[in-house]
């Protein structure tokens, strides 16, 4: 079931309501598109109550000096994995309960109507899947899945939560603030006694099925997305500053193909100097106005 409650604006930067002229421009852009390629970022999920990293004033980087875990650190350090999983364990019940907002539902409806050719999300929150989108690639994976670095065995993150609970029956921790990607803030003292399960099949290291910072998206997935882009006639960026190259490269490819590019994002993006259209509005407020 999808929540249709009012948007949670705690982590959404302040912005003006959509300008009617801008709504008209985006309407024209979408109407002229026959095979629309959409790429979404963290800014589409902030209205569901999930913070992003870079938004002015409300993003993780603005609120704290904490930074997300690096891929190499997770792989090489048992204590880094213990800290990551302890924080993730505490944050999981809330993070997994987040629901799609109006923007996710609009993109699902565009797909059903044949307006949207392909959707690529940089988010790992599964909100597009919860909304019902199917013609979709999760560029950076999904935190609702976990796999073993040694043997590749996969389990659902919800199942792993049960293993954590069995291993840590008396462990308790209060979270200090919430971060993106299912993370919360804990002290080193809180983390110290947390037990982390190994792979049930081979005893290997379990890792979320997401691309951590410092890691790369598989070439197979990149090629697949390039193929979907090659089939498209226009590109819409929704809720992303496109600061991460893994997503930005597809905007560069779209520019090379001379596709019209529209950007819907609160604040500046890397595409502002070459986008055909730039709109500074909330995704969940503007997208539902497009028919």
C-alpha positions as CSV (number, residue, x, y, z in Angstrom):
1,X,0.0,0.0,0.0
2,X,1.2,3.5,-0.9
3,X,0.9,6.3,1.6
4,X,-0.9,9.4,0.2
5,X,-0.3,11.5,3.2
6,X,1.1,15.0,3.0
7,X,4.8,15.2,2.0
8,X,7.4,15.2,4.7
9,X,9.4,18.4,4.1
10,X,11.9,18.1,6.9
11,X,14.8,17.3,4.5
12,X,13.5,19.4,1.5
13,X,15.2,22.7,0.9
14,X,13.0,25.8,0.8
15,X,11.8,26.8,-2.7
16,X,9.1,28.8,-4.3
17,X,5.9,27.1,-5.6
18,X,6.0,26.1,-9.3
19,X,5.8,29.0,-11.8
20,X,2.8,28.5,-14.1
21,X,5.0,29.4,-17.1
22,X,7.5,26.7,-16.0
23,X,4.8,24.1,-15.6
24,X,3.7,24.9,-19.2
25,X,7.3,24.5,-20.4
26,X,7.7,21.1,-18.8
27,X,4.3,20.1,-20.0
28,X,5.4,20.9,-23.6
29,X,8.7,19.1,-23.0
30,X,6.9,15.9,-21.9
31,X,4.2,16.1,-24.5
32,X,6.9,16.4,-27.3
33,X,8.7,13.3,-25.9
34,X,7.7,10.0,-27.4
35,X,10.4,7.9,-25.6
36,X,11.3,9.8,-22.4
37,X,14.4,8.7,-20.4
38,X,14.1,9.7,-16.8
39,X,16.9,9.7,-14.2
40,X,16.1,10.3,-10.6
41,X,18.2,11.2,-7.5
42,X,17.9,11.7,-3.8
43,X,15.8,14.8,-4.3
44,X,12.8,12.8,-5.4
45,X,12.8,10.8,-2.1
46,X,13.3,13.7,0.4
47,X,9.6,14.3,0.3
48,X,9.2,10.7,1.6
49,X,11.3,11.7,4.7
50,X,14.6,10.4,3.5
51,X,17.5,12.9,3.8
52,X,19.9,13.4,0.9
53,X,23.6,14.3,1.1
54,X,24.1,17.7,-0.6
55,X,20.9,19.8,-0.3
56,X,21.7,23.3,1.1
57,X,20.9,23.5,4.8
58,X,19.1,20.1,5.2
59,X,21.4,17.6,3.5
60,X,23.7,15.3,5.5
61,X,26.8,17.3,4.5
62,X,25.2,20.5,5.7
63,X,24.0,19.1,9.0
64,X,27.0,17.1,10.1
65,X,30.7,16.3,9.4
66,X,29.9,12.6,8.9
67,X,30.5,11.0,5.6
68,X,29.2,7.8,4.1
69,X,31.3,4.6,4.3
70,X,33.8,4.0,1.5
71,X,33.8,0.7,-0.3
72,X,37.5,-0.1,0.4
73,X,37.0,0.6,4.2
74,X,34.0,-1.7,4.3
75,X,35.8,-4.6,2.6
76,X,39.1,-4.4,4.5
77,X,38.0,-3.5,8.1
78,X,35.9,-5.7,10.4
79,X,35.4,-2.8,12.8
80,X,34.1,-0.6,9.9
81,X,31.6,-3.3,9.0
82,X,30.5,-3.7,12.6
83,X,29.9,0.0,12.8
84,X,28.1,0.1,9.5
85,X,25.8,-2.8,10.3
86,X,25.0,-1.6,13.9
87,X,23.9,1.7,12.6
88,X,22.0,0.1,9.7
89,X,20.3,-2.3,12.1
90,X,19.0,0.5,14.2
91,X,17.9,2.5,11.2
92,X,16.3,-0.3,9.2
93,X,12.8,-0.4,10.7
94,X,12.2,3.3,10.0
95,X,14.1,3.4,6.6
96,X,12.3,0.3,5.3
97,X,8.9,1.8,6.2
98,X,9.3,4.9,4.0
99,X,6.7,5.1,1.2
100,X,6.6,6.5,-2.3
101,X,5.4,10.1,-2.7
102,X,3.5,11.8,-5.5
103,X,6.6,12.1,-7.7
104,X,7.2,8.3,-7.7
105,X,3.5,7.6,-8.4
106,X,3.5,10.1,-11.4
107,X,6.5,8.3,-13.0
108,X,4.8,5.0,-12.5
109,X,1.7,6.3,-14.2
110,X,3.8,7.8,-17.1
111,X,5.2,4.3,-17.6
112,X,1.7,2.8,-17.7
113,X,0.6,5.4,-20.2
114,X,3.6,4.7,-22.5
115,X,5.1,8.2,-21.9
116,X,8.2,6.9,-20.1
117,X,10.6,4.7,-22.0
118,X,13.0,4.0,-19.2
119,X,13.7,5.1,-15.7
120,X,17.1,5.0,-14.0
121,X,17.3,5.8,-10.4
122,X,20.5,6.6,-8.4
123,X,18.6,5.9,-5.2
124,X,18.8,2.7,-3.2
125,X,15.6,3.1,-1.3
126,X,13.3,0.9,-3.4
127,X,10.6,3.6,-3.5
128,X,10.2,3.4,-7.3
129,X,9.7,-0.4,-6.9
130,X,7.2,0.2,-4.1
131,X,5.4,2.6,-6.4
132,X,5.1,0.0,-9.1
133,X,7.7,1.1,-11.7
134,X,8.9,-1.8,-13.8
135,X,10.9,-0.3,-16.8
136,X,13.6,0.7,-14.4
137,X,17.3,0.3,-13.6
138,X,18.6,0.8,-10.0
139,X,22.0,2.3,-11.0
140,X,23.5,2.0,-7.5
141,X,21.6,-1.1,-6.4
142,X,19.1,-1.5,-3.6
143,X,19.6,-1.5,0.1
144,X,16.7,-4.0,0.5
145,X,19.0,-6.7,-0.8
146,X,22.2,-8.2,0.7
147,X,24.9,-10.4,-0.9
148,X,28.0,-12.3,0.1
149,X,31.3,-10.9,-1.2
150,X,32.8,-14.4,-1.4
151,X,30.1,-16.7,-2.9
152,X,27.5,-14.3,-4.1
153,X,24.6,-15.8,-2.1
154,X,21.8,-13.3,-1.8
155,X,19.2,-12.7,0.9
156,X,16.6,-10.0,1.6
157,X,17.7,-7.3,4.0
158,X,14.5,-7.9,6.0
159,X,15.7,-11.5,6.6
160,X,19.1,-10.3,7.7
161,X,17.4,-8.2,10.3
162,X,16.1,-11.4,11.9
163,X,19.6,-12.8,12.0
164,X,20.9,-9.5,13.7
165,X,18.1,-9.8,16.3
166,X,19.0,-13.4,17.1
167,X,22.7,-12.6,17.5
168,X,22.1,-9.5,19.6
169,X,19.1,-10.3,21.8
170,X,20.0,-7.9,24.6
171,X,21.8,-5.2,22.5
172,X,20.1,-1.8,22.5
173,X,21.1,1.6,21.1
174,X,19.5,5.0,20.8
175,X,20.1,6.7,17.5
176,X,21.6,10.2,17.3
177,X,20.0,11.6,14.1
178,X,19.2,10.0,10.8
179,X,21.3,9.8,7.7
180,X,20.6,8.7,4.1
181,X,20.6,5.1,2.9
182,X,19.2,3.6,6.1
183,X,22.0,4.8,8.4
184,X,21.8,6.5,11.8
185,X,24.4,8.0,14.1
186,X,25.7,5.9,17.0
187,X,28.7,6.3,19.3
188,X,31.7,3.9,19.2
189,X,30.7,2.8,22.7
190,X,27.3,1.7,21.5
191,X,28.7,-0.2,18.5
192,X,31.4,-2.1,20.5
193,X,29.4,-5.3,21.4
194,X,27.3,-5.6,18.3
195,X,27.6,-9.0,16.6
196,X,27.6,-9.2,12.8
197,X,26.5,-12.5,11.1
198,X,28.5,-14.1,8.3
199,X,27.2,-15.6,5.1
200,X,25.0,-18.6,5.9
201,X,26.5,-20.6,3.1
202,X,30.3,-19.9,3.1
203,X,31.0,-17.7,6.2
204,X,31.9,-14.8,3.9
205,X,31.4,-11.1,4.3
206,X,27.8,-9.8,3.8
207,X,27.4,-6.4,2.1
208,X,24.3,-4.4,1.0
209,X,23.7,-4.8,-2.7
210,X,24.6,-1.1,-3.3
211,X,27.5,0.7,-4.8
212,X,29.3,2.4,-1.9
213,X,31.3,5.5,-2.5
214,X,34.6,4.6,-4.1
215,X,33.2,1.6,-5.9
216,X,32.1,1.5,-9.5
217,X,28.9,0.5,-11.3
218,X,29.3,-2.7,-13.3
219,X,30.2,-2.3,-17.0
220,X,27.3,-4.6,-17.9
221,X,24.8,-2.2,-16.1
222,X,26.4,0.9,-17.6
223,X,26.1,-0.6,-21.2
224,X,22.5,-1.6,-20.6
225,X,21.6,2.0,-19.5
226,X,23.4,3.4,-22.5
227,X,21.3,1.2,-24.7
228,X,18.1,2.4,-23.2
229,X,19.3,6.0,-23.6
230,X,20.1,5.3,-27.3
231,X,16.4,4.3,-27.8
232,X,15.1,7.5,-26.2
233,X,14.4,10.9,-27.7
234,X,14.7,13.1,-24.5
235,X,16.0,13.1,-21.0
236,X,14.5,14.3,-17.7
237,X,16.6,14.6,-14.6
238,X,14.4,14.7,-11.4
239,X,15.8,15.4,-7.9
240,X,19.6,15.2,-8.6
241,X,22.4,17.7,-8.7
242,X,24.3,15.0,-10.8
243,X,27.5,15.5,-8.9
244,X,28.3,11.8,-9.0
245,X,29.9,10.8,-12.3
246,X,28.1,7.4,-12.5
247,X,24.9,9.2,-13.3
248,X,26.4,12.4,-14.9
249,X,28.0,10.3,-17.7
250,X,24.5,9.6,-19.1
251,X,23.6,13.3,-19.2
252,X,26.9,13.8,-21.2
253,X,25.9,11.0,-23.5
254,X,22.4,12.6,-24.0
255,X,24.1,16.0,-24.8
256,X,26.3,14.2,-27.3
257,X,23.2,12.7,-29.0
258,X,21.7,16.2,-29.0
259,X,18.7,15.1,-27.0
260,X,16.7,17.8,-25.3
261,X,17.4,17.7,-21.5
262,X,15.1,19.0,-18.8
263,X,16.3,19.3,-15.2
264,X,13.9,19.5,-12.2
265,X,15.9,20.0,-9.0
266,X,16.0,22.5,-6.1
267,X,19.4,24.2,-6.4
268,X,22.2,24.1,-9.0
269,X,23.3,21.0,-10.9
270,X,26.2,20.0,-13.2
271,X,23.8,20.2,-16.2
272,X,22.6,23.8,-15.7
273,X,24.9,25.2,-18.5
274,X,23.7,22.8,-21.2
275,X,20.1,21.7,-20.2
276,X,17.3,22.8,-22.5
277,X,15.1,23.5,-19.4
278,X,15.9,24.0,-15.7
279,X,13.2,24.0,-13.1
280,X,13.8,24.8,-9.4
281,X,10.8,23.1,-7.8
282,X,9.9,20.1,-5.6
283,X,9.4,17.0,-7.7
284,X,6.3,16.0,-5.8
285,X,4.8,19.4,-6.3
286,X,5.5,19.9,-10.0
287,X,5.4,16.5,-11.7
288,X,1.7,15.8,-10.7
289,X,0.8,19.0,-12.6
290,X,2.0,17.4,-15.9
291,X,-0.7,15.4,-17.7
